[in-house]
Protein backbone atom coordinates (compact mmCIF):
# COMPACT_ATOMS: atom_id res chain seq x y z
CA UNK A 1 0.00 0.00 0.00
CA UNK A 2 1.00 3.63 -0.53
CA UNK A 3 0.13 6.53 1.75
CA UNK A 4 -2.78 8.68 0.55
CA UNK A 5 -1.36 12.18 0.89
CA UNK A 6 -4.04 14.85 0.34
CA UNK A 7 -3.07 16.91 -2.73
CA UNK A 8 -2.40 20.58 -2.12
CA UNK A 9 -2.39 20.21 1.69
CA UNK A 10 -0.26 22.59 3.73
CA UNK A 11 1.97 21.41 6.58
CA UNK A 12 -0.75 21.67 9.23
CA UNK A 13 -3.18 19.75 7.03
CA UNK A 14 -0.54 17.11 6.31
CA UNK A 15 0.18 16.80 10.03
CA UNK A 16 -3.50 16.11 10.68
CA UNK A 17 -3.92 13.79 7.69
CA UNK A 18 -0.97 11.56 8.56
CA UNK A 19 -2.80 10.42 11.70
CA UNK A 20 -5.13 8.45 9.45
CA UNK A 21 -2.38 6.90 7.33
CA UNK A 22 -2.68 3.14 6.81
CA UNK A 23 -0.04 2.97 4.09
CA UNK A 24 1.73 0.19 6.01
CA UNK A 25 0.96 -1.85 9.11
CA UNK A 26 3.02 0.19 11.59
CA UNK A 27 0.04 2.35 12.58
CA UNK A 28 -1.61 -0.60 14.35
CA UNK A 29 0.66 -0.68 17.40
CA UNK A 30 1.61 2.95 17.95
CA UNK A 31 0.20 5.88 19.86
CA UNK A 32 0.20 8.24 16.90
CA UNK A 33 2.05 9.26 13.77
CA UNK A 34 4.84 11.77 14.42
CA UNK A 35 5.09 14.39 11.69
CA UNK A 36 7.89 16.89 11.12
CA UNK A 37 8.17 20.18 12.99
CA UNK A 38 9.89 23.47 12.37
CA UNK A 39 9.46 26.68 10.40
CA UNK A 40 7.86 26.36 6.99
CA UNK A 41 10.64 28.47 5.48
CA UNK A 42 13.48 26.54 7.14
CA UNK A 43 16.78 26.71 5.25
CA UNK A 44 17.87 23.30 6.61
CA UNK A 45 15.75 20.16 6.62
CA UNK A 46 16.98 17.27 8.81
CA UNK A 47 15.69 13.76 8.11
CA UNK A 48 16.06 10.93 10.64
CA UNK A 49 14.84 7.34 10.71
CA UNK A 50 11.59 7.14 12.71
CA UNK A 51 10.14 8.32 16.01
CA UNK A 52 11.27 6.46 19.11
CA UNK A 53 9.36 5.43 22.22
CA UNK A 54 9.30 8.93 23.73
CA UNK A 55 8.47 10.61 20.41
CA UNK A 56 5.59 8.18 19.87
CA UNK A 57 4.12 9.03 23.28
CA UNK A 58 4.61 12.81 23.00
CA UNK A 59 3.89 13.26 19.29
CA UNK A 60 6.99 15.35 18.53
CA UNK A 61 10.19 14.41 16.64
CA UNK A 62 13.60 14.21 18.34
CA UNK A 63 12.52 14.75 21.94
CA UNK A 64 14.12 11.57 23.32
CA UNK A 65 17.77 10.64 24.00
CA UNK A 66 18.75 10.86 20.31
CA UNK A 67 17.14 14.27 20.13
CA UNK A 68 19.28 15.52 23.00
CA UNK A 69 22.38 14.36 21.15
CA UNK A 70 21.17 16.07 17.98
CA UNK A 71 20.61 19.31 19.92
CA UNK A 72 24.23 19.24 21.08
CA UNK A 73 25.52 18.41 17.61
CA UNK A 74 23.60 21.28 16.04
CA UNK A 75 24.91 23.73 18.62
CA UNK A 76 28.49 22.53 18.15
CA UNK A 77 28.12 22.82 14.36
CA UNK A 78 26.79 26.38 14.67
CA UNK A 79 23.24 25.51 13.53
CA UNK A 80 20.19 26.99 15.26
CA UNK A 81 17.71 24.14 15.91
CA UNK A 82 14.82 26.60 16.06
CA UNK A 83 15.52 27.48 12.42
CA UNK A 84 15.64 23.81 11.30
CA UNK A 85 12.78 21.60 10.11
CA UNK A 86 13.09 18.16 11.75
CA UNK A 87 11.36 15.08 10.44
CA UNK A 88 11.72 11.33 9.96
CA UNK A 89 11.60 9.08 6.92
CA UNK A 90 9.01 6.85 8.64
CA UNK A 91 6.28 8.52 10.70
CA UNK A 92 5.19 5.60 12.92
CA UNK A 93 7.31 3.90 15.59
CA UNK A 94 8.36 0.36 14.70
CA UNK A 95 9.24 -1.55 17.85
CA UNK A 96 9.41 -4.86 19.64
CA UNK A 97 6.84 -5.63 22.35
CA UNK A 98 7.95 -4.73 25.85
CA UNK A 99 6.82 -5.62 29.35
CA UNK A 100 4.28 -3.22 30.91
CA UNK A 101 5.96 -0.04 32.05
CA UNK A 102 9.16 -0.75 30.11
CA UNK A 103 10.48 1.35 27.25
CA UNK A 104 9.73 -0.21 23.87
CA UNK A 105 12.84 -0.96 21.79
CA UNK A 106 12.91 0.16 18.19
CA UNK A 107 13.19 -2.07 15.15
CA UNK A 108 14.62 -0.81 11.88
CA UNK A 109 11.92 -0.11 9.27
CA UNK A 110 12.13 -2.33 6.21
CA UNK A 111 12.18 -1.19 2.59
CA UNK A 112 8.42 -1.67 2.16
CA UNK A 113 7.67 0.59 5.13
CA UNK A 114 10.18 3.21 3.97
CA UNK A 115 8.66 3.31 0.48
CA UNK A 116 5.10 3.40 1.85
CA UNK A 117 5.89 6.46 3.96
CA UNK A 118 7.95 8.30 1.34
CA UNK A 119 5.02 10.36 -0.06
CA UNK A 120 4.73 12.20 3.28
CA UNK A 121 8.43 13.04 3.13
CA UNK A 122 8.11 14.21 -0.47
CA UNK A 123 5.18 16.44 0.58
CA UNK A 124 7.27 17.98 3.37
CA UNK A 125 10.07 18.76 0.92
CA UNK A 126 7.57 20.36 -1.46
CA UNK A 127 6.57 22.84 1.25
CA UNK A 128 9.93 23.50 2.90
CA UNK A 129 12.01 23.65 -0.31
CA UNK A 130 15.24 23.59 1.74
CA UNK A 131 18.58 24.82 0.49
CA UNK A 132 20.38 22.36 2.79
CA UNK A 133 19.44 18.78 3.66
CA UNK A 134 20.93 16.64 6.45
CA UNK A 135 20.36 12.88 6.33
CA UNK A 136 20.76 10.99 9.62
CA UNK A 137 21.57 7.30 9.17
CA UNK A 138 20.84 4.51 6.73
CA UNK A 139 17.02 4.53 6.81
CA UNK A 140 16.80 8.22 5.94
CA UNK A 141 19.44 7.73 3.25
CA UNK A 142 17.45 4.87 1.72
CA UNK A 143 14.29 6.97 1.71
CA UNK A 144 15.90 9.87 -0.12
CA UNK A 145 18.87 8.43 -2.01
CA UNK A 146 17.92 4.81 -2.62
CA UNK A 147 19.07 1.47 -1.17
CA UNK A 148 22.50 1.59 -2.83
CA UNK A 149 23.62 4.68 -0.89
CA UNK A 150 26.06 4.00 1.95
CA UNK A 151 26.41 6.59 4.70
CA UNK A 152 29.75 5.07 5.75
CA UNK A 153 31.17 5.81 2.29
CA UNK A 154 29.83 9.30 1.69
CA UNK A 155 29.22 10.85 5.10
CA UNK A 156 30.31 14.45 5.47
CA UNK A 157 30.55 14.95 1.69
CA UNK A 158 28.41 17.76 0.22
CA UNK A 159 26.21 16.25 -2.52
CA UNK A 160 24.06 17.96 -5.13
CA UNK A 161 20.38 17.85 -4.21
CA UNK A 162 18.00 16.78 -5.66
CA UNK A 163 20.25 15.43 -8.41
CA UNK A 164 21.45 12.61 -6.14
CA UNK A 165 17.91 11.71 -5.06
CA UNK A 166 16.18 8.48 -5.92
CA UNK A 167 13.61 9.78 -8.44
CA UNK A 168 14.81 13.41 -8.41
CA UNK A 169 11.64 14.40 -10.26
CA UNK A 170 9.82 13.97 -6.93
CA UNK A 171 11.70 17.00 -5.56
CA UNK A 172 11.16 19.98 -7.86
CA UNK A 173 12.81 23.29 -7.10
CA UNK A 174 15.84 24.18 -5.00
CA UNK A 175 18.35 23.36 -7.78
CA UNK A 176 21.24 24.76 -5.74
CA UNK A 177 20.48 22.69 -2.64
CA UNK A 178 23.19 20.65 -0.93
CA UNK A 179 22.81 17.39 1.00
CA UNK A 180 25.13 15.98 3.66
CA UNK A 181 24.73 12.52 5.18
CA UNK A 182 25.92 11.51 8.62
CA UNK A 183 25.20 8.82 11.20
CA UNK A 184 22.04 8.82 13.27
CA UNK A 185 22.54 10.38 16.73
CA UNK A 186 21.58 7.02 18.28
CA UNK A 187 24.91 5.74 16.90
CA UNK A 188 26.66 8.20 19.21
CA UNK A 189 24.80 6.74 22.19
CA UNK A 190 25.85 3.22 21.18
CA UNK A 191 29.47 4.06 20.39
CA UNK A 192 32.35 2.79 22.55
CA UNK A 193 33.95 6.23 22.18
CA UNK A 194 31.02 8.61 22.38
CA UNK A 195 33.17 11.73 22.25
CA UNK A 196 34.79 10.67 18.98
CA UNK A 197 31.43 9.69 17.49
CA UNK A 198 29.96 13.02 18.54
CA UNK A 199 32.84 14.98 17.02
CA UNK A 200 32.45 12.97 13.82
CA UNK A 201 28.82 14.06 13.51
CA UNK A 202 29.75 17.68 14.17
CA UNK A 203 32.44 17.54 11.48
CA UNK A 204 29.93 16.09 9.00
CA UNK A 205 27.43 18.88 9.61
CA UNK A 206 30.12 21.53 9.34
CA UNK A 207 30.62 20.35 5.77
CA UNK A 208 27.36 22.07 4.85
CA UNK A 209 28.34 25.18 2.85
Secondary structure, 3 states (H helix, E strand, C coil): CCCCCCCCCCHHHHHHHHHHCCCCHHHHHCCCCCCCECCCCCCEEEEEEECCHHHHHHCCCCCCHHHHHHHHHHHHCCCCHHHEEEEEEECCCCEECCCCCCCCEECCCCHHHHHHHHHHHHHHHHHHCCCEEEEEHHHHHHHHHCCCCCHHHHECCCEEECCCCCCHHHCCCCCCEEEEEECCHHHHHHCCCHHHHHHHHHHHHHCCC
